[in-house]
Each structure stands twice: as C-alpha cells, then as structure tokens.
Amino acid sequence: MDYKDHKIDVSVRLVSEGSGWTPDVYVTYCENGKNVLKSLQINHTFAAPDEAEQSGVEYAKKWIDDGKPGQSLCSVKR
C-alpha cells in the first residue's frame, strides 16, 4: 500500500512454535535521490494472520508519521 510517498509491504508468518502470527514489515521510500528499503521489527505475535497484517500496517504508518526514528541505523540502500 502507498502512504505519504512511502510503499508499505506487510507479510505474515506463523511463529515456529505455533504460538501465533507475526508480521514482516518493509517500507520503501526515496531519500536524496536513492531508494531506501527499511525493515521494521515487531516483537509481538497475534492470534490471527489478519490481526498481524493490520498491526504491521499501523506500525509502519506510525513510524512514518513519527519522522522515521532510527532510520540511519538499519536502512538498506539500493
């Protein structure tokens, strides 16, 4: 999904112990003429895959709205 000139991609996976679902969240955006891919970590599991996906989307939107804190630590530039 697109959000404020950022592309948010969320996939969900079943935690290996079968204790719930966790989202994998990626945000792509342009900075100084270069594409940046940021992986956001959510250390929480959810009972259902749709809950995990929605939480991942909300987390990414909040990260963008908060000014992308910590972006220089983990950004992968392409």
Summary of the structure (lengths in Angstrom):
residues: 78
radius of gyration: 13.0
end to end distance: 20.0
largest distance: 42.0
contacts: 198
relative contact order: 0.25
helix: 27%
strand: 41%
